[in-house]
Amino acid sequence: MFYETAKNDHGLPRDPFKAIVVPRPIGWLTSISAKGEINLAPYSFFNAVSEEPPMVMFSSGGRKDTISFIEETKEFVCNFANFALREAVSKTGMELPRGVNEMIEAGLEPVPSRLVRPPRVAASPCALECRLLQIVDLRDLDGATSQRYVVFGQVVGVYIDDRFIKDGRLDTAAMQPIARCGYNDYAVVDKVFPMARPRLARNFPKPEAAE
Ligand SMILES: Cc1cc2nc3c(=O)[nH]c(=O)nc-3n(C[C@H](O)[C@H](O)[C@H](O)COP(=O)(O)O)c2cc1C
């Protein structure tokens, strides 16, 4: 099948787009308002976008509490969710009134971060402490705002639960991270396989140095 997104003529009961771009890692974001209110919410339009320096991004559909709080205090924490935390992730995705602390609602224990003000989720196997870089108002092909805002942050501190470090490496499968698929589906990573990057079989000529 093929469909044009402008027409959305896929003929399916639900738009399959989010079931195609899978699995999406979940940034489970803690933020704090200027008044000190704490917020926790999952964002699956989330990813790492740079290793050196480490940078992450997430996209907010509208101006939700997370983005408002980050605009106010310029910091956030990406907690990582695993299979054991799946129900809590779902609970914190509920649209609650501004100022309601989803951490408390979901029965999660906060732990102070080292370098930023928003706390991390104690039970999360990893957390990235981030400072705001920029917020991009995404425009569509007609130049109109899509009411989607992409937040970029630089990671300034990294927490890892030592239980998941084995032989000097982070044991991803043991962490059992969860990720978002389409519809109401999630995926869990409980198995990984190694594949070495192939070496060049022959020498290619070096490209001419740019003038
Ligand atoms: C697994 C999961 C992933 C989500 N991903 C996003 C996302 O990428 N962008 C978004 O705007 N909302 C996303 N949502 C919905 C928000 O989490 C929800 O609107 C939440 O109430 C926002 O909280 P806030 O207003 O406290 O920031 C997601 C929800 C769930 C459960």
The ligand as a MOL file (V3000), in Angstrom:
LIG
                    3D

  0  0  0     0  0            999 V3000
M  V30 BEGIN CTAB
M  V30 COUNTS 31 33 0 0 0
M  V30 BEGIN ATOM
M  V30 1 C 4.5780 6.4330 26.5410 0
M  V30 2 C 4.0760 7.8170 26.2740 0
M  V30 3 C 4.7500 8.6280 25.3670 0
M  V30 4 C 4.3230 9.9400 25.1120 0
M  V30 5 N 5.0310 10.7060 24.2080 0
M  V30 6 C 4.6620 12.0050 24.0060 0
M  V30 7 C 5.4210 12.8350 23.1200 0
M  V30 8 O 6.4140 12.4240 22.5280 0
M  V30 9 N 5.0130 14.1310 22.9670 0
M  V30 10 C 3.9320 14.6400 23.6210 0
M  V30 11 O 3.6090 15.8190 23.4450 0
M  V30 12 N 3.1940 13.8530 24.4660 0
M  V30 13 C 3.5430 12.5720 24.6880 0
M  V30 14 N 2.8190 11.7820 25.5420 0
M  V30 15 C 1.7060 12.3750 26.2890 0
M  V30 16 C 2.2200 13.1530 27.4870 0
M  V30 17 O 2.9940 12.3290 28.3490 0
M  V30 18 C 1.0090 13.6950 28.2600 0
M  V30 19 O 0.3480 14.6700 27.4700 0
M  V30 20 C 1.3910 14.2720 29.6020 0
M  V30 21 O 0.2260 14.5680 30.3390 0
M  V30 22 C 2.1990 15.5480 29.4430 0
M  V30 23 O 2.5440 15.9440 30.7330 0
M  V30 24 P 2.9750 17.4030 31.1040 0
M  V30 25 O 1.8670 18.3600 30.7030 0
M  V30 26 O 3.1010 17.2860 32.5960 0
M  V30 27 O 4.2690 17.7030 30.4250 0
M  V30 28 C 3.1960 10.4520 25.7880 0
M  V30 29 C 2.4940 9.6230 26.6850 0
M  V30 30 C 2.9270 8.3280 26.9200 0
M  V30 31 C 2.1760 7.4700 27.9090 0
M  V30 END ATOM
M  V30 BEGIN BOND
M  V30 1 1 1 2
M  V30 2 1 2 3
M  V30 3 2 2 30
M  V30 4 2 3 4
M  V30 5 1 4 5
M  V30 6 1 4 28
M  V30 7 2 5 6
M  V30 8 1 6 7
M  V30 9 1 6 13
M  V30 10 2 7 8
M  V30 11 1 7 9
M  V30 12 1 9 10
M  V30 13 2 10 11
M  V30 14 1 10 12
M  V30 15 2 12 13
M  V30 16 1 13 14
M  V30 17 1 14 15
M  V30 18 1 14 28
M  V30 19 1 15 16
M  V30 20 1 16 17
M  V30 21 1 16 18
M  V30 22 1 18 19
M  V30 23 1 18 20
M  V30 24 1 20 21
M  V30 25 1 20 22
M  V30 26 1 22 23
M  V30 27 1 23 24
M  V30 28 2 24 25
M  V30 29 1 24 26
M  V30 30 1 24 27
M  V30 31 2 28 29
M  V30 32 1 29 30
M  V30 33 1 30 31
M  V30 END BOND
M  V30 END CTAB
M  END
